[in-house]
Amino acid sequence: MPNTRSANAVRLEFAAESLVQTNLSGAAFTGDWLWVAGDEACGIDRLRRLEPLGKETLRFGEVRDFPLADLLDLPGAADEEADLEGMAAADGFLWVVGSHGLKRKNIKPDRDHADNAKRLAKVALDGNRRLLACLPIEVNAEGEPCLVREAKDGRQALRLKGDSQENLLTRALADDPHFGPYMAIPGKDNGLDIEGLAVDGRRLLIGLRGPVLRGWSALLEIEVETRGGQLRLVPLDGGGTLIRKHFMQLDGLGVRDLHFCGDDLCILAGPTMVLNGEISVFKWSAAKPCLAANREPVRFETALTQLVSLPHGRGTNRAEAICDLPPELSGGKPSWLVLYDAPGDDRKEGERAVFGDLLRHT
């Protein structure tokens, strides 16, 4: 049956066997096409704009999956989750980043206390989690944008140099006084946990859900170049700085996603640990010119505006992805698409459809 939701609902339809709709964690647009990632998969889904079924303004479906193993030589197994947590489309590429963090096993209700104690002590690192990559977008003969390993114009899919244990980013962070001590702590325990990516040319901003240090969350600024068929870190200044750190005052919340809106940076923020709590969108006005002028290796940003608080449930409806709609989809009115992890019954229809929100902004 067509849904009867309000006009700000955005309907996403997935394949029957897909699990992505229950763990959406990244989103980006190229024209009428929506790219999404789930944090329990190792691929990217592309959805086409379709005619609405009910009162929703936008509907996307006819999903196609692009396995990362078809595009990159992955550090881990082809079916091992990448825990993708950030996504951005820029200059003909789709950029993706994994959480880079360790994971801790959870308890199970059907196990005894001793068994669950062992589970809770087990920490592991999936081989594909420490992934930062750019994937060429190329239009096929049918006019559909596709992710390819190598485009006809020579653009190639590339990932940051590394293996299943470390890459150049984690190596640079290992001795960092702020983040080095958190590398051995699982992400959902306030350890290192990437959950946001914004791209400006070859300059990248990486948002950290954790650690949050005395209420300060952080963005990592890096620059990359292509060398030897891989992405490498480039010094940001003559002193050899590989990472600039921008500490953000987000009321004690961690970064859940990032998105450039013109010169401004929109920051989706929520609890760093597994908590049911406030989820908000903040704006860093004129972030791009500020970043371009900055030469400080570490800086603190307090001039942030809290724009809106988003609804959340108890263990459900956690906002995990935000991106700007192209003007042709928003009717010329600036708008965000917000997508949710662990959608509740109010955001699901059957086994295949979930609903995000369309939010107007200035």
Backbone torsions as a table, in degrees:
resi	resn	phi	psi	omega
1	MET	NA	140.2	175.2
2	PRO	-60.6	146.9	-178.4
3	ASN	-78.1	162.3	179.1
4	THR	-118.7	29.8	-177.5
5	ARG	-73.9	169.0	-177.8
6	SER	-70.6	168.8	-174.0
7	ALA	-69.2	-11.8	178.6
8	ASN	-88.8	2.0	178.3
9	ALA	-80.1	140.8	176.2
10	VAL	-119.2	121.0	-174.7
11	ARG	-92.6	128.5	176.0
12	LEU	-119.0	127.6	-178.9
13	GLU	-114.1	128.8	-176.5
14	PHE	-117.0	169.6	176.8
15	ALA	-67.1	154.2	-174.1
16	ALA	-59.9	-36.5	-176.0
17	GLU	-89.3	-0.8	-175.8
18	SER	-74.2	146.1	173.7
19	LEU	-110.6	-3.6	-173.3
20	VAL	-61.4	-34.9	-173.6
21	GLN	-64.0	-18.1	-180.0
22	THR	-95.5	-3.8	-179.3
23	ASN	-142.3	44.0	179.7
24	LEU	-61.8	133.9	-174.3
25	SER	-139.7	-6.5	179.2
26	GLY	-156.2	150.3	-178.6
27	ALA	-153.3	147.7	175.9
28	ALA	-159.2	151.4	179.6
29	PHE	-111.9	145.5	160.5
30	THR	-131.3	100.4	-176.5
31	GLY	63.7	-129.1	-178.5
32	ASP	-81.0	1.9	-171.9
33	TRP	-107.4	136.4	-179.5
34	LEU	-111.8	128.6	175.4
35	TRP	-104.7	134.0	178.3
36	VAL	-136.1	155.2	175.3
37	ALA	-129.9	151.7	173.4
38	GLY	-117.6	146.5	-174.2
39	ASP	-81.5	2.2	176.0
40	GLU	-113.4	15.2	-177.1
41	ALA	-120.5	178.9	175.7
42	CYS	-134.1	53.0	-178.8
43	GLY	-168.3	176.8	179.3
44	ILE	-119.8	138.5	175.0
45	ASP	-104.9	138.5	175.5
46	ARG	-114.6	132.0	179.8
47	LEU	-121.9	144.1	-179.8
48	ARG	-98.0	146.3	174.7
49	ARG	-69.7	132.4	-180.0
50	LEU	-126.7	167.6	176.4
51	GLU	-69.3	137.4	179.7
52	PRO	-59.6	151.3	176.9
53	LEU	-95.7	-33.3	-177.3
54	GLY	-130.3	-132.0	-176.9
55	LYS	-86.9	-7.2	-178.6
56	GLU	-62.5	148.3	179.0
57	THR	-74.9	-38.7	-175.5
58	LEU	-129.8	146.2	177.0
59	ARG	-139.8	135.8	178.9
60	PHE	-129.6	141.3	-179.5
61	GLY	-165.1	-152.5	-175.0
62	GLU	49.9	54.5	-172.1
63	VAL	-67.7	144.4	170.1
64	ARG	-130.1	134.4	-179.3
65	ASP	-96.8	137.2	175.5
66	PHE	-117.5	97.5	179.9
67	PRO	-63.9	135.9	179.6
68	LEU	-62.8	-29.8	-179.8
69	ALA	-65.0	-22.0	176.4
70	ASP	-80.0	-15.4	-172.4
71	LEU	-110.1	-27.2	-173.8
72	LEU	-136.9	155.3	166.6
73	ASP	-84.7	99.3	-172.1
74	LEU	-75.8	150.4	176.7
75	PRO	-71.3	-27.1	179.3
76	GLY	-109.9	-169.2	179.6
77	ALA	-69.3	154.2	-176.0
78	ALA	-61.6	-30.3	-177.6
79	ASP	-100.7	8.4	179.8
80	GLU	-85.7	129.2	-173.2
81	GLU	-61.1	144.6	178.7
82	ALA	-95.9	-9.4	-178.1
83	ASP	50.2	49.9	-179.6
84	LEU	-63.8	131.7	-174.5
85	GLU	-130.9	-6.7	179.5
86	GLY	-146.4	147.6	-176.2
87	MET	-153.0	142.6	176.9
88	ALA	-153.6	140.2	175.6
89	ALA	-104.1	127.2	-178.5
90	ALA	-158.1	131.4	171.1
91	ASP	53.4	43.1	175.5
92	GLY	82.0	7.5	178.8
93	PHE	-124.0	150.9	166.5
94	LEU	-105.9	117.9	180.0
95	TRP	-95.6	139.0	178.5
96	VAL	-136.2	150.8	176.8
97	VAL	-140.3	138.4	175.0
98	GLY	-87.2	171.9	-176.7
99	SER	-66.4	-26.5	-178.0
100	HIS	66.0	0.5	-172.8
101	GLY	-101.0	162.0	172.1
102	LEU	-74.4	161.2	176.8
103	LYS	-127.7	147.4	178.3
104	ARG	-111.6	134.8	177.8
105	LYS	-65.1	146.7	178.3
106	ASN	-98.7	163.5	177.7
107	ILE	-76.8	161.8	177.1
108	LYS	-124.2	136.2	-174.6
109	PRO	-63.9	-21.4	-177.9
110	ASP	-91.5	3.1	178.8
111	ARG	-99.8	155.1	177.0
112	ASP	-80.2	176.2	-174.6
113	HIS	-61.8	-42.9	-178.1
114	ALA	-64.1	-42.3	178.9
115	ASP	-62.8	-45.1	-179.0
116	ASN	-68.4	-31.6	175.7
117	ALA	-63.2	-39.9	177.2
118	LYS	-66.0	-41.3	179.5
119	ARG	-61.7	-44.6	-175.7
120	LEU	-69.0	-17.2	178.2
121	ALA	-91.4	-5.7	-174.7
122	LYS	-91.2	121.6	179.7
123	VAL	-119.1	137.2	-176.9
124	ALA	-142.7	164.8	175.6
125	LEU	-129.1	113.4	174.4
126	ASP	-68.3	143.8	-171.8
127	GLY	-64.3	-22.1	-176.8
128	ASN	-102.2	2.5	-175.1
129	ARG	-69.0	-30.8	-177.3
130	ARG	-94.2	67.7	-175.2
131	LEU	-122.7	128.3	169.9
132	LEU	-132.7	119.9	-170.7
133	ALA	-147.3	155.7	170.5
134	CYS	-120.1	135.2	-173.6
135	LEU	-122.1	122.0	-179.8
136	PRO	-63.4	138.1	172.9
137	ILE	-103.4	124.5	-178.7
138	GLU	-133.3	135.9	-179.7
139	VAL	-82.0	129.8	-179.6
140	ASN	-86.5	-175.0	-175.8
141	ALA	-63.8	-24.0	179.2
142	GLU	-88.7	3.8	-179.9
143	GLY	81.2	16.2	-178.4
144	GLU	-99.4	133.0	175.6
145	PRO	-72.0	132.9	-179.2
146	CYS	-130.0	152.2	172.3
147	LEU	-89.5	131.8	-175.9
148	VAL	-131.4	156.4	176.2
149	ARG	-71.6	-40.4	176.8
150	GLU	-144.0	127.1	179.8
151	ALA	-84.2	161.8	-179.4
152	LYS	-62.8	-26.2	179.8
153	ASP	-87.6	7.5	175.3
154	GLY	98.4	-11.5	177.8
155	ARG	-62.6	137.4	-176.7
156	GLN	-122.5	151.9	171.2
157	ALA	-73.8	129.7	-174.9
158	LEU	-136.3	149.1	172.8
159	ARG	-128.7	156.7	179.2
160	LEU	-63.3	134.5	-176.2
161	LYS	-55.3	131.7	179.2
162	GLY	168.0	-175.4	178.6
163	ASP	-134.3	-161.5	-175.3
164	SER	-72.9	-9.9	-178.3
165	GLN	-107.4	-34.3	-177.4
166	GLU	-154.7	162.6	169.8
167	ASN	-137.7	-175.5	-175.7
168	LEU	-63.5	-29.8	178.8
169	LEU	-69.9	-50.4	-179.4
170	THR	-66.2	-31.2	176.9
171	ARG	-65.2	-41.1	179.0
172	ALA	-68.4	-29.0	-179.1
173	LEU	-84.0	-17.0	-171.2
174	ALA	-56.9	-38.8	-179.0
175	ASP	-103.1	11.7	-179.1
176	ASP	-71.3	133.8	-176.6
177	PRO	-66.5	-24.7	179.5
178	HIS	-88.6	-41.7	-170.2
179	PHE	-110.5	-20.9	179.0
180	GLY	-53.5	-45.3	-179.2
181	PRO	-64.0	-16.5	-176.9
182	TYR	-97.4	-0.9	-177.2
183	MET	-66.2	-29.2	-177.7
184	ALA	-93.1	5.2	-179.8
185	ILE	-104.5	131.9	178.9
186	PRO	-56.2	148.6	-174.7
187	GLY	-56.3	-44.4	-176.1
188	LYS	-80.2	5.0	173.7
189	ASP	-107.6	24.9	-175.5
190	ASN	73.9	21.1	171.6
191	GLY	-84.3	-174.1	-179.6
192	LEU	-61.0	127.4	-176.2
193	ASP	-155.5	103.9	179.4
194	ILE	-81.1	131.6	177.1
195	GLU	-146.8	48.4	175.6
196	GLY	176.8	144.2	-179.3
197	LEU	-147.6	131.1	173.2
198	ALA	-132.8	140.8	-171.0
199	VAL	-124.3	133.2	174.3
200	ASP	-135.0	93.5	-173.5
201	GLY	67.8	-123.3	176.0
202	ARG	-102.3	9.1	175.9
203	ARG	-95.0	127.5	-176.1
204	LEU	-119.0	141.4	169.7
205	LEU	-110.6	127.5	-178.2
206	ILE	-115.7	123.1	-177.8
207	GLY	-93.7	138.3	179.8
208	LEU	-106.2	121.5	168.4
209	ARG	-68.8	-36.8	175.9
210	GLY	-150.7	156.6	2.6
211	PRO	-80.2	151.9	166.8
212	VAL	-102.2	123.2	-172.4
213	LEU	-108.1	111.2	-178.4
214	ARG	49.8	39.7	177.8
215	GLY	89.0	-4.6	-179.5
216	TRP	-97.8	121.2	171.9
217	SER	-91.7	171.6	-170.3
218	ALA	-139.0	146.7	167.1
219	LEU	-113.7	137.7	175.5
220	LEU	-105.1	127.5	178.7
221	GLU	-104.9	125.4	177.7
222	ILE	-135.7	164.6	172.3
223	GLU	-129.4	142.0	-177.7
224	VAL	-124.8	157.5	173.3
225	GLU	-139.6	162.6	177.1
226	THR	-93.7	125.7	177.5
227	ARG	-152.3	127.6	178.5
228	GLY	63.8	32.2	178.8
229	GLY	74.2	15.8	179.2
230	GLN	-139.9	165.6	171.8
231	LEU	-86.7	137.3	177.2
232	ARG	-126.2	152.4	174.6
233	LEU	-76.3	139.8	178.5
234	VAL	-112.9	135.5	176.2
235	PRO	-57.3	140.0	-178.1
236	LEU	-86.2	-10.2	179.7
237	ASP	-155.7	177.5	-179.5
238	GLY	-67.8	-14.4	179.4
239	GLY	-87.1	0.3	177.5
240	GLY	85.4	15.5	179.2
241	THR	-64.6	120.9	-180.0
242	LEU	-93.8	-25.5	-178.2
243	ILE	-136.2	125.9	168.0
244	ARG	-99.2	141.5	-176.9
245	LYS	-112.4	126.9	178.7
246	HIS	-117.7	107.9	179.5
247	PHE	-87.9	130.1	-173.6
248	MET	-112.2	137.8	174.1
249	GLN	-91.5	97.2	-177.6
250	LEU	-115.1	34.1	178.2
251	ASP	59.2	35.0	176.6
252	GLY	84.9	0.4	-179.9
253	LEU	-88.0	158.8	175.1
254	GLY	-100.3	163.8	-179.0
255	VAL	-75.4	132.6	174.7
256	ARG	-108.6	-27.2	175.0
257	ASP	-167.5	160.4	178.8
258	LEU	-131.4	150.8	175.3
259	HIS	-160.2	128.5	174.0
260	PHE	-76.9	129.7	172.0
261	CYS	-117.4	91.2	-171.4
262	GLY	65.6	-127.7	177.8
263	ASP	-84.1	-12.2	-178.0
264	ASP	-87.3	155.6	174.7
265	LEU	-114.6	123.7	174.9
266	CYS	-94.7	133.2	-176.7
267	ILE	-122.3	116.9	172.0
268	LEU	-86.7	124.7	-173.4
269	ALA	-129.8	143.4	178.7
270	GLY	-155.5	-177.5	-178.8
271	PRO	-58.1	140.9	-179.9
272	THR	-76.4	-31.5	-179.2
273	MET	-101.6	-177.6	-176.6
274	VAL	-79.4	82.2	-177.0
275	LEU	-131.6	154.6	170.5
276	ASN	-95.9	108.2	-176.1
277	GLY	-156.9	-176.4	-174.2
278	GLU	-58.5	139.5	173.3
279	ILE	-126.1	125.1	-172.8
280	SER	-136.2	160.7	172.0
281	VAL	-109.3	126.2	176.6
282	PHE	-111.8	155.4	176.2
283	LYS	-122.8	129.8	169.9
284	TRP	-100.4	99.2	-175.7
285	SER	-68.7	140.8	178.1
286	ALA	53.6	41.1	-178.9
287	ALA	-65.6	-41.4	-176.7
288	LYS	-61.0	-51.6	177.5
289	PRO	-63.4	-32.1	176.9
290	CYS	-64.5	-44.3	179.1
291	LEU	-64.9	-39.6	-179.1
292	ALA	-65.4	-34.1	-176.9
293	ALA	-86.5	-19.6	-172.9
294	ASN	-72.0	138.6	174.1
295	ARG	-125.3	1.7	179.8
296	GLU	-77.6	134.2	178.0
297	PRO	-70.3	-26.8	176.8
298	VAL	-136.6	132.1	178.5
299	ARG	-143.5	162.2	-177.5
300	PHE	-123.0	129.5	-176.2
301	GLU	-115.5	116.3	178.6
302	THR	-112.5	-12.9	-176.4
303	ALA	-85.1	62.6	179.2
304	LEU	-110.5	146.3	179.5
305	THR	-110.6	125.8	174.0
306	GLN	-81.5	116.4	-172.8
307	LEU	-89.7	-43.4	-174.3
308	VAL	-160.4	147.3	170.5
309	SER	-101.5	140.2	-175.3
310	LEU	-105.1	151.1	179.4
311	PRO	-69.3	149.1	174.3
312	HIS	-149.4	158.6	179.0
313	GLY	-110.7	-170.4	176.3
314	ARG	-93.3	100.1	-176.6
315	GLY	79.8	5.8	-178.6
316	THR	-138.6	167.4	171.5
317	ASN	53.5	53.2	177.3
318	ARG	-94.1	115.8	179.3
319	ALA	-64.4	124.0	-174.6
320	GLU	-126.1	-13.4	-175.9
321	ALA	-143.2	139.5	176.5
322	ILE	-142.0	139.4	174.0
323	CYS	-155.6	156.9	178.0
324	ASP	-76.5	142.8	172.5
325	LEU	-82.3	141.6	171.6
326	PRO	-61.2	150.1	-177.9
327	PRO	-54.9	-33.8	-178.2
328	GLU	-69.0	-17.9	177.6
329	LEU	-97.8	-20.7	-174.9
330	SER	-99.5	2.0	-178.0
331	GLY	65.7	25.9	179.9
332	GLY	80.8	-0.6	178.6
333	LYS	-100.5	118.6	-178.6
334	PRO	-52.2	128.4	-173.9
335	SER	-147.0	149.4	171.1
336	TRP	-107.4	150.4	163.3
337	LEU	-102.3	128.5	175.9
338	VAL	-117.6	129.1	179.4
339	LEU	-116.8	154.5	-169.3
340	TYR	-123.1	137.4	169.7
341	ASP	-82.5	154.5	178.7
342	ALA	48.0	57.2	-177.9
343	PRO	-62.1	137.8	176.1
344	GLY	-80.2	177.9	-178.9
345	ASP	-59.5	-28.5	-179.8
346	ASP	-72.5	-12.0	179.3
347	ARG	-114.3	13.9	-179.2
348	LYS	-125.7	152.9	171.9
349	GLU	-141.0	108.6	-175.9
350	GLY	68.1	-153.9	-177.4
351	GLU	-95.6	-6.7	-170.3
352	ARG	-118.7	-23.5	-171.9
353	ALA	-107.5	137.0	172.3
354	VAL	-131.6	164.3	-175.2
355	PHE	-126.2	129.1	169.6
356	GLY	-100.9	-171.7	-177.6
357	ASP	-120.2	144.1	171.3
358	LEU	-103.7	117.5	-177.1
359	LEU	-117.0	126.9	175.7
360	ARG	-78.1	146.1	175.4
361	HIS	-146.7	168.7	-179.0
362	THR	-99.8	NA	NA
